[in-house]
Amino acid sequence: MQGTNAAVYEVTDFQRDVLEASYRIPVLVDFWAPWCGPCQILGPVLERLAQKYAGKWKLVKVNTDEHPELAMQYGVRGIPAVKLFVNGEVVGEFVGALPEYAIEQWLAEVLPDENRAQLEQIEQLLDEGKLAEAEPLLRKLLTADPGNDKARVLLARIRVFDDPDEAERLLENLDIAEAAYLQQIEGIRTIARLLRLKDQPESLPEGPGRDFYRQAIEALARKDFDTAVERLIDVLRKDRYYDDDGARKAGVAIFTLLGARHPVTQRWRRTFDMWLY
């Protein structure tokens, strides 16, 4: 294998350079040819990304004019063709000169995530309402991987009830597009806003639901979630759209952050939803 720089190589032995190497590190293979115009556009983009993500994956370039048998073996019918190998298998591929941002999105979807299994375990704990067990796991994960945005959201989900300011700091400069995480972010910000209102009851809007709303906030601050939801239902009964639909937003936030299997969610969600319609 001939190295053009630290993360980009021209193939010399596909078995060694790609298949065997992919058991140690993901290998991105660029099938190209010198006469191919789109290949000349894509090549520098892939090489730049290989440098940017050096150590996470490596790029191996295969000239299909010199290695037609490899192109045939891996079903390459048009170039540029890019295939990602992990543990000797193709786990993702695309054809054509995609823009850099699209390639990065594709890589985020297909590259193995060594923290994914741990995050799934933590999410399960949170959905069961086991916040105390989840927090040390999240802090350990973030110590090893401070840029893990999903872990930051999950930690903020726990911390918002004790320290809304810390929770909102954890949400700064995130790059997340998944709906489930966006819903949690919205819930965290809703709870943070409510907890700040605890010391500013005079700022609550006038209306028949005001006293119940204030009592819900006070219960939330002491983490008496049953009472908080009960008072929010009272708000819905008295003044459905009080504080710009605040009771609905607060209840949904509580259920989202506590988790679907938390006893409070299971006790109150159906009754709460009945009062929304």
C-alpha positions in Angstrom: 0.0 0.0 0.0 1.5 3.3 -1.1 0.7 6.2 1.2 0.1 9.6 -0.3 -0.3 11.1 3.2 -1.0 9.8 6.7 -4.6 8.9 6.0 -4.8 8.3 2.2 -3.4 5.3 0.4 -3.3 3.9 -3.1 -4.2 0.2 -3.0 -1.5 -2.4 -3.8 -2.9 -5.5 -2.0 -6.7 -5.2 -1.5 -6.9 -8.2 0.9 -4.3 -6.6 3.2 -4.9 -2.9 2.6 -8.7 -3.0 2.8 -10.2 -6.3 4.1 -7.7 -7.1 6.8 -7.2 -3.5 7.8 -10.9 -3.0 8.2 -10.9 -5.2 11.3 -8.7 -2.6 12.9 -10.1 0.6 11.5 -13.0 1.4 9.0 -11.6 1.7 5.5 -13.2 4.0 2.9 -12.5 2.9 -0.6 -12.7 5.3 -3.5 -13.1 3.6 -6.9 -11.9 6.1 -9.4 -10.1 6.6 -12.8 -7.9 9.4 -14.1 -10.2 10.2 -17.0 -13.3 10.6 -14.8 -14.2 14.3 -14.3 -16.5 13.7 -11.2 -13.7 11.6 -9.7 -11.3 14.6 -9.9 -13.9 16.6 -7.9 -14.7 14.0 -5.3 -11.1 12.8 -4.7 -9.8 16.0 -3.0 -12.9 16.2 -0.9 -12.4 12.6 0.4 -8.7 13.3 1.0 -9.5 16.4 3.0 -12.0 14.5 5.1 -9.5 11.6 5.6 -7.1 14.1 7.1 -9.9 15.7 9.2 -10.9 12.4 10.7 -7.5 10.7 10.8 -7.5 7.9 13.3 -11.3 7.3 12.9 -11.1 5.8 9.4 -8.7 5.7 6.5 -9.1 6.3 2.7 -7.8 3.8 0.2 -8.0 4.7 -3.5 -8.5 2.1 -6.2 -7.8 3.1 -9.8 -10.3 1.0 -11.8 -8.2 1.2 -14.9 -5.4 -0.6 -13.1 -7.7 -2.9 -11.0 -10.8 -3.7 -13.2 -11.1 -7.1 -11.4 -11.8 -5.2 -8.1 -14.4 -3.0 -9.7 -16.1 -6.1 -11.1 -15.9 -8.0 -7.9 -17.5 -5.2 -5.9 -20.2 -4.4 -8.4 -18.9 -1.0 -9.5 -20.9 0.1 -12.5 -20.3 3.8 -12.3 -17.5 6.0 -10.9 -16.7 7.6 -8.6 -18.0 4.8 -6.3 -17.3 4.9 -2.6 -17.7 1.9 -0.3 -17.0 1.7 3.5 -15.6 -1.6 4.8 -15.8 -2.7 8.4 -14.8 -6.1 9.5 -14.2 -7.2 5.9 -17.7 -6.3 4.8 -19.2 -3.3 2.9 -21.4 -1.5 5.4 -22.3 1.6 3.3 -21.8 3.0 -0.2 -22.6 5.9 -2.5 -22.0 6.8 -6.2 -21.2 10.2 -7.6 -19.5 13.4 -6.5 -21.5 14.3 -3.3 -20.7 17.6 -1.6 -18.6 17.5 1.5 -21.5 18.1 4.0 -23.5 15.2 2.5 -20.5 12.9 2.8 -20.1 13.9 6.4 -23.8 13.2 7.1 -23.4 9.8 5.4 -20.3 8.9 7.4 -22.1 9.8 10.6 -24.8 7.3 9.7 -22.7 4.4 8.6 -19.5 4.6 10.7 -19.5 2.4 13.8 -20.1 4.3 16.9 -18.2 2.8 19.8 -20.4 4.7 22.3 -23.7 3.8 20.7 -24.3 0.7 22.8 -23.5 2.6 26.0 -25.8 5.4 25.0 -28.6 2.9 24.3 -28.1 1.4 27.8 -28.2 4.9 29.4 -31.4 5.8 27.4 -33.0 2.6 28.7 -32.1 3.6 32.3 -33.6 7.0 31.7 -36.8 5.6 30.2 -37.2 3.5 33.3 -36.7 6.6 35.5 -33.3 5.4 36.9 -31.7 8.9 36.7 -29.3 8.3 39.5 -27.8 5.2 37.8 -27.6 6.9 34.5 -25.8 10.1 35.6 -22.4 8.6 36.5 -22.3 6.6 33.3 -23.0 9.8 31.3 -20.3 11.8 33.1 -17.8 9.0 32.4 -18.7 8.8 28.8 -18.4 12.6 28.4 -15.0 12.5 30.1 -13.8 10.1 27.4 -15.7 11.9 24.6 -16.5 15.5 25.5 -17.9 16.2 22.0 -20.7 13.6 22.3 -23.7 15.8 21.8 -26.2 13.0 22.5 -24.6 12.4 25.9 -24.8 16.1 26.7 -28.5 16.1 26.0 -29.1 13.1 28.2 -27.0 14.6 31.0 -29.0 17.9 30.7 -32.2 15.8 30.9 -31.1 14.6 34.3 -29.6 17.9 35.6 -32.4 20.3 34.6 -34.4 19.4 37.7 -31.5 20.3 40.1 -29.6 22.9 38.1 -31.5 24.4 35.1 -28.5 26.7 34.3 -26.1 23.8 34.0 -28.6 21.9 31.9 -28.9 24.8 29.4 -25.1 25.2 29.3 -24.9 21.6 28.2 -27.3 22.3 25.3 -25.1 25.1 23.9 -23.6 24.6 20.4 -25.2 21.2 19.7 -25.3 19.6 16.3 -28.3 17.3 16.5 -31.1 16.6 14.0 -32.7 13.5 15.4 -36.3 14.1 16.4 -36.1 12.2 19.7 -33.3 14.3 20.9 -34.9 17.6 19.6 -38.0 16.7 21.7 -35.8 16.2 24.8 -34.0 19.5 24.2 -37.4 21.3 23.9 -38.5 19.6 27.2 -35.3 20.6 29.0 -35.7 24.2 28.0 -39.4 24.2 29.0 -38.6 22.8 32.5 -35.6 25.2 32.9 -37.9 28.2 32.2 -40.6 27.0 34.7 -38.0 26.4 37.4 -36.8 30.0 37.0 -40.3 31.2 37.5 -40.5 29.7 40.9 -38.8 32.8 42.4 -40.7 35.2 40.2 -44.4 34.2 40.8 -45.4 37.9 40.2 -44.4 37.4 36.5 -47.0 34.7 35.9 -49.9 35.9 33.7 -53.2 36.6 35.3 -55.9 34.1 34.8 -58.0 31.4 36.5 -55.2 28.8 36.2 -52.5 31.0 37.8 -52.6 29.5 41.3 -52.6 26.0 40.1 -49.7 26.8 37.7 -47.7 28.3 40.5 -48.3 25.2 42.7 -47.2 23.0 39.8 -44.0 24.9 39.5 -43.3 24.7 43.2 -44.0 20.9 43.2 -41.7 20.6 40.2 -38.9 22.4 42.0 -39.0 19.9 44.9 -39.3 17.0 42.3 -42.8 16.1 43.5 -43.8 15.1 40.0 -47.1 13.6 40.9 -48.3 16.8 42.4 -46.8 18.8 39.6 -48.8 16.9 37.0 -51.9 16.9 39.1 -51.8 20.7 39.3 -51.1 21.0 35.6 -54.2 19.0 34.9 -56.1 21.5 37.1 -54.7 24.3 34.9 -55.9 22.5 31.8 -59.4 22.2 33.4 -59.5 25.9 34.4 -57.7 27.6 31.6 -56.6 25.3 28.8 -54.3 27.8 27.1 -52.9 29.6 30.1 -49.4 31.0 29.7 -49.3 30.3 26.0 -50.3 26.6 26.3 -47.8 26.4 29.2 -49.5 23.5 31.1 -49.5 21.2 28.1 -45.9 22.0 27.3 -44.9 21.5 30.9 -46.7 18.1 31.2 -45.3 16.8 27.9 -41.8 17.9 29.0 -42.1 16.1 32.4 -43.2 12.9 30.7 -40.5 13.1 28.1 -37.7 13.7 30.5 -38.9 11.2 33.1 -39.3 8.5 30.5 -42.1 6.5 29.1 -41.8 3.8 31.8 -41.4 6.0 34.8 -44.2 5.4 37.3 -45.3 9.0 37.2 -45.7 8.8 33.4 -47.6 5.6 33.6 -49.9 6.9 36.3 -50.7 10.2 34.7 -50.1 10.3 31.0 -53.5 9.0 29.9 -55.4 11.3 32.3 -53.3 14.3 31.2 -53.9 13.6 27.5 -57.6 13.4 28.1 -57.7 17.0 29.2 -55.9 18.2 26.0 -58.9 17.6 23.8 
